[in-house]
Each structure stands twice: as structure tokens, then as C-alpha cells.
Amino acid sequence: HIKEEKEESEFLPSSGGTFNISVSGDIDGLITQALLTGNFESAVDLCLHDNRMADAIILAIAGGQELLARTQKKYFAKSQSKITR
């Protein structure tokens, strides 16, 4: 059992390493802050404001069906390609 536990722990990151998350005042930092607090709606709105449509859709999926539907509606309203029409 001890050998198995040692082998499993080799795949885990070391506890001495640091993990930094950027929460600066730029758009990426604001999106990160929204995600850290679980505020997917704000994160999606920030992405839409910055014209990051793919990011907005991915985050909306994580935020639930209602948020996804609203985000898709906004996406299609902004997009004017033949495919989206």
C-alpha cells in the first residue's frame, strides 16, 4: 500500500510550488476576478464587450442554459455573416 501511495503522489504537483492567478485591472484580470467569484454572467459580459465571442460562449456554457441562451442571442445579433443569418 505504501508503494502505491508514493507512486500516486509523484503525479501530484509539489506543495512547495506557487500558483499565481493574475487579477490585474485589465480585461483579462477583470474576467479572472469574475470567474473566481463564480460570476459567469459578468465574465461573459466582459468577453462580449471585448469582442471575445468564443470565450463568451464557453463561459456561458459553464454558467448554465439560461446564460447560454442569452449569450447566443447577443452573439447572433452582433454577427452578420451568411451562416449566422
C-alpha positions as CSV (number, residue, x, y, z in Angstrom):
1,H,0.0,0.0,0.0
2,I,2.8,2.4,0.8
3,K,4.4,1.9,-2.5
4,E,1.1,2.7,-4.3
5,E,0.6,5.9,-2.4
6,K,4.1,7.0,-3.2
7,E,3.6,6.4,-6.9
8,E,0.3,8.3,-6.9
9,S,1.9,11.3,-5.1
10,E,4.6,11.6,-7.7
11,F,1.9,12.7,-10.2
12,L,0.6,15.5,-7.9
13,P,2.2,19.0,-8.0
14,S,4.6,19.7,-5.2
15,S,3.1,21.5,-2.3
16,G,6.1,23.8,-2.2
17,G,5.3,25.3,-5.7
18,T,3.4,28.5,-6.0
19,F,0.2,29.1,-8.0
20,N,-0.4,32.7,-9.1
21,I,-3.6,34.0,-10.6
22,S,-3.4,37.4,-12.3
23,V,-6.2,39.7,-11.1
24,S,-4.9,42.9,-12.6
25,G,-7.1,45.8,-13.7
26,D,-7.0,44.9,-17.4
27,I,-9.8,43.0,-19.2
28,D,-8.2,39.6,-18.5
29,G,-7.8,40.4,-14.8
30,L,-11.4,41.5,-14.6
31,I,-12.6,38.3,-16.3
32,T,-10.5,36.3,-13.9
33,Q,-11.9,38.1,-10.9
34,A,-15.5,37.4,-12.1
35,L,-14.7,33.7,-12.6
36,L,-13.0,33.4,-9.2
37,T,-16.2,34.7,-7.5
38,G,-18.4,32.4,-9.7
39,N,-19.9,35.4,-11.5
40,F,-20.2,33.8,-15.0
41,E,-22.6,36.4,-16.2
42,S,-20.2,39.3,-15.6
43,A,-17.3,37.3,-17.1
44,V,-19.5,36.7,-20.3
45,D,-20.4,40.4,-20.4
46,L,-16.8,41.4,-20.2
47,C,-15.9,39.0,-23.0
48,L,-18.7,40.3,-25.2
49,H,-17.6,43.9,-24.6
50,D,-14.1,42.9,-25.7
51,N,-15.5,41.1,-28.7
52,R,-14.2,37.7,-27.5
53,M,-17.1,35.7,-28.7
54,A,-15.6,32.2,-28.4
55,D,-14.6,32.9,-24.8
56,A,-18.1,34.3,-24.1
57,I,-19.8,31.2,-25.4
58,I,-17.5,28.8,-23.5
59,L,-18.1,30.7,-20.2
60,A,-21.8,30.8,-20.9
61,I,-21.9,27.1,-21.2
62,A,-20.4,26.8,-17.8
63,G,-22.8,29.4,-16.5
64,G,-25.9,27.4,-17.4
65,Q,-28.6,27.1,-20.0
66,E,-30.2,30.5,-19.4
67,L,-26.9,32.4,-19.7
68,L,-26.0,30.4,-22.8
69,A,-29.3,31.3,-24.5
70,R,-28.9,35.0,-23.7
71,T,-25.3,34.9,-24.9
72,Q,-26.2,33.1,-28.1
73,K,-28.9,35.8,-28.8
74,K,-26.3,38.6,-28.3
75,Y,-23.8,36.7,-30.5
76,F,-26.3,36.3,-33.4
77,A,-27.4,40.0,-33.0
78,K,-23.7,41.1,-33.4
79,S,-22.8,38.7,-36.1
80,Q,-23.8,39.5,-39.7
81,S,-22.4,36.6,-41.7
82,K,-24.5,34.5,-44.1
83,I,-24.1,31.4,-41.8
84,T,-25.5,33.1,-38.7
85,R,-28.4,34.7,-40.5
